[in-house]
Amino acid sequence: MTCSDLIQIILMGLLVVVTGIYAWRTFAMSTTAKKQANVSVKMAEEMRKQTETLRETVSMSVRPSVSIDVTRIQGGNTYSFEPPSGLSIRLQNKGKGPARNLVVTCEGQGNKVEYTKMESPSLDVGGEWSFSLRRITSTSDNELRVAYVLVKAVYNDELGEGWRVTLQIDKDGTSWKPGEITTERIFGGEHD
């Protein structure tokens, strides 16, 4: 074995040791990086939850609460289950913040009946808004029959969250009567 062979063996051994140290440090660093990434993901999720809780708390303090009252129902008595020809509506905002981008629609059971629609940029706290919706769909052949109509008010709160209030008006014998009212959040704030 020559001196140059011995030097090559020593250099090869040093190269293996250095490569091993480098591989171990890379593994140790990647493990640490993974741990740090997991901690960061957990922190981000916790911050998201806290932000959502804060947003919900703030939302409760500025949330509008729109009620729908039917003050008069016109027509709908010529034949059995004829949809009303018109509805006089009063909205009231009994909440803690204005209702923005308010859209009021009415539809007959299964979207068989179309009514006019009303829009308002805002209904302030304590505010009232009265208007009429009239049926657009013709009933000239006495074939159009529905058991209920739905009046819907869709609006946004100050934080941009969407809300929908729905009043169901049911056929009760020979007349139409307001029934169940529901309020629900619309995610993304989309309107009907």
GIKAHU-V801281 format. One record per run of one state. SS is the DSSP state (alpha for helix, beta for strand, coil for the rest). FROM is the first residue (numbers start at 0). TO is the last residue. If there is no record, write none. Layout:
ss:SS from:FROM to:TO
ss:SS from:FROM to:TO
This chain:
ss:coil from:0 to:1
ss:alpha from:2 to:61
ss:coil from:62 to:64
ss:beta from:65 to:73
ss:coil from:74 to:84
ss:beta from:85 to:92
ss:coil from:93 to:97
ss:beta from:98 to:107
ss:alpha from:108 to:110
ss:coil from:111 to:112
ss:beta from:113 to:114
ss:coil from:115 to:116
ss:beta from:117 to:122
ss:coil from:123 to:126
ss:beta from:127 to:134
ss:coil from:135 to:146
ss:beta from:147 to:155
ss:coil from:156 to:160
ss:beta from:161 to:171
ss:coil from:172 to:173
ss:beta from:174 to:185
ss:alpha from:186 to:188
ss:coil from:189 to:191
